[in-house]
Amino acid sequence: MARLSRFDILEGNDRRPRRMCKNCGCALASSVVGDLCQNCKDDAIYKEVRKYVEENDVGEYEVAEKFDIPVESVRRWIKMGYMDYKKNN
């Protein structure tokens, strides 16, 4: 096999098969586990979280624990106006 220069790799001329996100089609880094990019993973979990919050009277900590996600993610969605929640006391 011919040795590739760093310019060939940067320009996409390396002829290695590229993994693509099955949802949006963006190129996946070799370190990504699974077949979805991080944005699509976040979108998928967000939809589940929002449905759960709408159907249950829960706070941000319960949501984070239930879905094994950082509380900061839940807070970010709330701050951006994507969902409402019951405040924890």
C-alpha positions, 0 to 999 in steps of 0.5 A: 500500500502506498504511503499517504501524505498528511495532505492526502488525508486532510483533503480526503484522498486517503481512500479509507472507508469513512463511517457516517452518522446513520441519521444526518450523514456527517462523518464520524470520528474513529473514536465515536462508538455506535453509528450516530454523531453526538448531536443526533444522540443528544436529539434522540435522548432529548425526545425521550426526556421531553416525553418523560417530563411531560408525562411525569411530575419530575424535577431535573435531578430525577430526569438526569438520574432516570436517563443517566445524563448530566444534570447540566444537560437537563438544565441547558434544555430548560434554560433554552426553553425546550422543556419545563419542569417542576423545581426541586426543593 
